[in-house]
Amino acid sequence: MRTAFYARYSTDLQSAASIEDQLYKLKERATFEGWHTATTYSDAATSGASMMRPGIQALMQDAAQAKFDIVLCEALDRLSRNQADIARIYEQLSFHGVKIITLSEGLVSELHIGLKGTMNALFLKDLGDKTRRGLEGRVRAGKSGGGKAYGYSIPVKYAAGGERLSGDTVINAEEANTIVRIFEQYGAGKSPRAIAHSLNEDGICGPNGKSWGASTINGNRRRGTGIINNELYIGRRIWNRLKYIKDPSTGKRISRLNPEVDRVTAEVPNLRIVSSELWEQVKERQKTLDASKNGATRPFHSKQRPKYFWSGKLKCGQCGGSYTKVSKDLLGCATSRNKGTSICDNRKNIRVDILEDHLLASLQHHLMEPEHFAVFIEAFAQELNRLQGEARGERTSIENRITRLNVQLDKAVDAILAGANARRLNERMITLEAEKAELEQRLSFMDGEPQILLHPNMSRIYKEKVAKLSEAFKADHADANAFDAIRSLLDTVILHPTASGFDFDIQGELANILALSSNGKQSAAALGFPSFKTTKPSEIALEGSSELAEQVKMVAGVGFEPTAFRL
């Protein structure tokens, strides 16, 4: 029996030797049973309440490939403590013919999954309640309830017995100066984006050592996030403002705002960084901005805008950030504008209509080449052959059934002539006649033999389909199906700024279609598209410029589906 070992321990407070200890016991059991060790999987310092673990994910993938017959672990809760997850693991492993054996429970069955899964779920809930109760007590005592805000440090202290003490927080003088600078500049009317630019230009690191962005400063006032909304800076610690719940469909944690009655507030004047006057100045400016957004002077970026074709798919080739709307008609690098030129100095803009018109024209031009038409005909013929093959099979099946019905009807007539029960046979004959009439009607609709493979108007059909691509780019997006279909072919468009314009890297199924144009009469399936590139002259111009970009690079994705032509 090929055996896979799985070991896990929960937190970084536990020793990494725990993995080795578990594996030693598992190998000892496998040796005693005479099982062959196939492979070993482990997850260190990882909670069993989540399936987002590399070890368990690799185990499940290898189980699907039949790389082992048994999963051996210390206990069922090593695989998962989540009731739904452990049931799913058991179901999938059973489907692949893999047994679960633990040192504690032995051979795992449905009974273990039900009982132990429930016990583990209750254990997690009880552990969470005790943890929250302990943290609440620490907060009420003036200690930290977890996490470290920007502007503070956590000193390392030890008790007389050598035990490490936790929960104390002290002000970090350098970061505190940055916080005061942010509050002063915001209160004076400077925008969060401008503040972030100045901090990045001065080489000041943001939280977690990253660069500053407008959202880091502005945050969300209702949720208490962002530098200018953190009440700890005025000596007030608010704990349990948010709660985190795991999404069962993705396994990821999402945050939700708790009611005010569930929050714990503690005054910690020793941690004050910002004066009351400066704090109120910032709050007054936030109220003024809120009032202007709700009135006639609502800014452009806060308005509801229709979704456009390249939304979320344009990337800056210099920093990897998104190309977003910087005005009604212009696209620009969001990183450069939000975090400053010290992070990304790409300040080139491009008009949305020019970008769309150019790439659409390029797409239509390449698709109209003879090589593409040949691929379309091949795909069209294959689809017709498939449909006609199904029609032939259905016709043959109906004809055979009618033949069998005629035989049964003839036998019924012979039986009546031989003196059988005529009333009973007559009822059966009525049923058979009705079925035969229905089948003959269906057969009459099939209109004789299948038609020819190629439609006489094939060229016109193809041209119409290519021309229809432009409908997806209309501002009103009237044809939602066409719009979504073409968007699904596109993964990413990377804009590389050059002296004369832009180079484009187009990635996705759209690139597969375009890439065909430089490969003669090879079929898409023959190409495979692992890393194929092609370059074509481009006529895209920069904002306010007549200069031409140098080239368009189209990077093909994985695979090609002929059905992509059904647009």
Secondary structure, 3 states (H helix, E strand, C coil): CEEEEEEECCCCCCCCHHHHHHHHHHHHHHHHHCCEEEEEEEECCCCCCCCCCHHHHHHHHHHHCCCCCEEEECCHHHHCCCHHHHHHHHHHHHHCCCEEEECCCEECCHHHHHHHHHHHHHHHHHHHHHHHHHHHHHHHCCCCCCCCCCCEECCCEECCCCCEECCCCEECHHHHHHHHHHHHHHHCCCCHHHHHHHHHHCCCCCHHHCCCCHHHHHCCCCCCCCHHHCHHHHCEEEECCEEEEECCCCCCEEEEECCHHHCEEEECHHHCCCCHHHHHHHHHHHHHHHHHHCCCCCCHHHCCCCCCCCCCCEEECCCCCEEEECCCCEEEEHHHHHHCCCCCCCCCCEEHHHHHHHHHHHHHHHHCCHHHHHHHHHHHHHHHHHHHHHHHHHHHHHHHHHHHHHHHHHHHHHHHHCCCCHHHHHHHHHHHHHHHHHHHHHHHHCCCCCCCCCCCCHHHHHHHHHHHHHHHHCCCCCCHHHHHHHHHHEEEEEEEECCCCEEEEEEEHHHHHHHHHHCCCCCHHHHCCCCCEEEECCCCECCCCCCECCCEEEEECCCCCHHHHCC
